[in-house]
Amino acid sequence: MSKLSDYRLLCFDVYGTLVDWESGIVNAFQPILDKNNSSVSREHLLNVYHELEHEQQALTPDMPYSELLARIHPKLAQRLSLAPPNEDESLAFGESVGTWPAFPDTVDALKRLSKHYKLVVLSNVDRESFAKTNAGSLQGVKFDRIITAQDVGSYKPDLRNFEYMLKTVQAELGVEKAQVLQTAQSQFHDHQPASKVGIKSVWITRPGAIMGNTKDTIYDWKFDTLGDMAHAVESGQ
């Protein structure tokens, strides 16, 4: 049985794993709810959002994520029986990505894990949005490589994203597939496709998370938070 210490590289999903994208999305949509003097449950809002996001990503796989969010925004309002937002409101929703908050344990855990692994980002956002996040709530944490959907031209769970990442880390960092751990919250976006291309994974469950869950779960290690994982690595698990 392998140990966490047997691996050399952690490939992170960011939004949902390192960054609390669910709170970010809910907060960014709140102005439209206020404008309509309306309310909706967090679970329903996020479930509808997740469905619309996946549909739009399939339709426009090369669209930058911030633009994709702006495109989704009026559809989300329509599905929730709200008055349509104006263009500026949709643009603001799309540009909110860079302001979404990191989970409280994220930055410290990344710094601790960086002593043991190379850290790579494989995110569904665009380069500009991630740069804002990295300079903001991630406090400038250094990653060894940053790969976005904009770089690949497709969105996870497309297997091309994982194949692109594996080629990149092998060519640029000298790390083979057997030395990579996909580290993520979303079963849908990360664990299921990573398994299909033969990557081992660490499930950061983020208790209470709504988006990205599936009936069948695939993982090799499981922790509630990234902080818990960092503790396990430091204790030699």
Secondary structure, DSSP 8 states (H G I E B T S, - for coil): ---GGG--EEEE--BTTTB-HHHHHHHHHHHHHHHTT----HHHHHHHHHHHHHHHHHH-TTS-HHHHHHHHHHHHHHHTT-----HHHHHHHHGGGGG--B-TTHHHHHHHHTTTSEEEEEESS-HHHHHHHHHTTTTT---SEEEEHHHHTS-TTSHHHHHHHHHHHHHHH---GGGEEEEES-IIIIIHHHHHTT-EEEEE--TT--TT--SS---SEEESSHHHHHHHHHTT-
